[in-house]
Amino acid sequence: MARILVQDDDLVLVLSWRENAAVRRGSVRVPLAAVRRVTVEPDWWRALRGVALHGVWVPGVLCLGTRGHPGGQDFVAVRPGSPVVCVELRPPAPFRLLAVSVRHDAEATAERLRRIAPHLDTSTPFRQPLPVAEEAQAS
């Protein structure tokens, strides 16, 4: 199962060797300054957005890899039955969201990240909705 770590000034999503083999990539590393908001989603499937691009998708068992949507791409490592720590990111991070199922206390993990990350957006405790392409074109 993937783990969220903080190393120096980076947030690192460390994948198990099986997860690395499945998505054919190493750890995901983003600067802590790119962290916009950290939330916990108790329902694992609500953390998924967009369509599967690359990775392993076994419905009801495992969702691991990259998902695309109008706002960019998300990286998910989600398993049913576990709450998901959702880390929203600012550009120039390669992803808009990191969604990770955690084995132990998700709220404690999220709170630790909130204390460490600088410049968090605390305007709302909820994730922001995805932009809708039709609405962006109309304005």
Secondary structure, 3 states (H helix, E strand, C coil): CCEEEEECCEEEEECCHHHHHHHCCCCEEEEHHHEEEEEEECCHHHHCCCEEEEEEEECCCEEEEEEEECCEEEEEEECCCCCEEEEEECCCCCCCEEEEECCCCHHHHHHHHHHHCCCCCCCCCCCCCCCCHHHHHHC
